Each structure stands twice: as structure tokens, then as C-alpha cells.
């Protein structure tokens, strides 16, 4: 029989906010994880549909890597809060919206990110 252990959330995930972008940055540039993409998908699509003009420094800070879990953090309705979506691969040069939170696994040996994506 397997022994279950309790872990503090902060031991398992690093949480961070997304990029605060300007309207003139949108629609061109590098791949971008938007609120809409997270809201409408259990897992990030192979090709991200949105683009954002971002710098190399922003791409490093707001990177998107396999195992990252994205949560909607703001909305006009309660039903749209806390929706989740998981990155199943690395997305080079991609960044993510300031309307999202990113949970990056600190202990991939203890968490299974795909389990974090159920919708209700």
C-alpha cells in the first residue's frame, strides 16, 4: 500500500502572474497564451492562436513550459474564474496574459499537471 503525504502548495508549485501588455503589441510577434485559449481548452493547442510582440527578457520571465498550469484569475462572472489549462509541451518564445496565473511545478516527481485541467 502506498503512503500518502501532505504537501504545502508552495512546495509543489511556483505561482506567477502574466505579462501586462499594451494594445499595440497584440496581433503580431511571438506565440501568446490568452484568457480565451485557457478558458476554451483543457490543454494548450499545439499552435497557439494568439500573438504578442514581446522582448527576449519578457519571453524568459513569462515563459510557457511543459507542465505549466494556467488559471483564469479575473472575469466578469464567477463561472469563468479559476478555469485551468495545461501546457503539454514547451512553447519557445511564448508568453501568457496578465489575466492568467501560471503554476509551474517545482516537484514534477510529485505532481501530474494533466490532472489539473478538469473543467466543471
Secondary structure as GFF3:
##gff-version 3
##sequence-region A 1 120
A	DSSP	alpha_helix	9	12	.	.	.	ID=ss1
A	DSSP	beta_strand	13	17	.	.	.	ID=ss2
A	DSSP	three_ten_helix	23	25	.	.	.	ID=ss3
A	DSSP	beta_strand	26	33	.	.	.	ID=ss4
A	DSSP	alpha_helix	35	40	.	.	.	ID=ss5
A	DSSP	beta_strand	50	52	.	.	.	ID=ss6
A	DSSP	alpha_helix	56	61	.	.	.	ID=ss7
A	DSSP	beta_strand	69	72	.	.	.	ID=ss8
A	DSSP	three_ten_helix	78	80	.	.	.	ID=ss9
A	DSSP	beta_strand	84	86	.	.	.	ID=ss10
A	DSSP	beta_strand	95	96	.	.	.	ID=ss11
A	DSSP	beta_strand	100	105	.	.	.	ID=ss12
A	DSSP	three_ten_helix	113	117	.	.	.	ID=ss13
###
